[in-house]
Each structure stands twice: as C-alpha cells, then as structure tokens.
Amino acid sequence: MPKCPHCDKVIERNDTFNRHIKSIHSDFKLKCELCDFVTERKDKLKRHVDSVHNHPQYKCELCDFVSQRKDMLKR
C-alpha cells in the first residue's frame, strides 16, 4: 500500500493515491463560472453545476424567495 510522502496517509489503491496527491497536495483548483465554488476535482465541479445551477429556479414576484420547486413557491 502506498504511503503519501506529504502527510503519511496510507492509501489502499493506486488510483485513490493519485487522486489524493492531486486533490490534497496540489495547487490546482477548478472554479465554478457561476459562483464562488472551488474544488480540485472535475467530477465534483460537474456535480456542483448539475445540482446547483442546472435546475430551474422559481422566484417569487413579491419577495426574495427562490426555490427549485414550483410547489414550494406556491406555498
């Protein structure tokens, strides 16, 4: 099992080891173009964009309330 030379964490799999090095000990960062979200992993950025920005948003005409669900807006 490989051991991280930076933090001595023992990693069981090589692919996990490589991901650990890139995400924890690298200055490489990915930033969402739509907000301040930052991550080291492409899959997390995609999940963020899909879950936060790719849903319709329903905005109240009377106040600042915003929801991703139309039924919540009606309430």
C-alpha positions in Angstrom: 0.0 0.0 0.0 1.4 3.4 -1.0 2.0 6.0 1.7 1.7 9.7 0.9 5.1 11.4 1.2 3.4 14.7 2.3 1.1 13.6 5.1 1.9 9.9 5.7 -1.6 8.8 4.9 -1.7 5.2 3.8 -3.8 4.7 0.6 -5.0 1.3 -0.4 -5.4 1.8 -4.2 -3.1 3.5 -6.7 -5.9 5.5 -8.4 -7.0 6.7 -5.0 -3.4 7.6 -4.2 -3.1 9.7 -7.3 -6.3 11.4 -6.6 -5.2 12.1 -3.1 -2.0 13.7 -4.2 -3.7 15.9 -6.8 -6.6 17.0 -4.6 -4.9 17.5 -1.3 -1.3 18.4 -2.1 -1.7 20.3 -5.4 -2.4 24.0 -6.0 -4.6 23.0 -9.0 -8.1 24.3 -8.4 -11.3 24.4 -10.5 -13.7 27.2 -10.1 -17.3 27.3 -10.9 -18.0 30.0 -13.6 -21.4 30.8 -12.0 -20.5 31.2 -8.3 -17.6 31.0 -5.8 -17.5 27.2 -5.5 -13.9 25.8 -5.8 -12.8 22.2 -5.9 -9.8 20.1 -7.0 -11.8 17.5 -8.9 -13.7 17.7 -12.2 -16.3 15.3 -11.1 -17.2 17.4 -8.0 -17.4 20.6 -10.2 -19.7 18.8 -12.6 -21.9 17.5 -9.7 -22.0 21.0 -8.2 -23.0 22.7 -11.5 -25.7 20.0 -12.2 -27.2 20.2 -8.7 -27.0 23.9 -8.1 -27.1 25.7 -11.4 -28.8 23.3 -13.9 -32.2 23.3 -12.1 -35.0 25.8 -12.9 -35.4 28.4 -10.3 -38.8 29.8 -9.3 -38.7 33.3 -8.0 -41.4 35.0 -6.0 -42.7 38.2 -7.5 -43.4 39.7 -4.1 -40.2 39.0 -2.1 -36.7 37.5 -2.5 -37.8 33.9 -2.1 -36.3 31.5 -4.6 -36.9 27.7 -4.9 -36.1 24.9 -7.3 -39.6 23.5 -6.7 -42.7 25.2 -8.0 -44.9 23.7 -5.3 -42.6 25.4 -2.6 -43.1 28.7 -4.4 -46.8 28.4 -4.3 -46.7 27.8 -0.5 
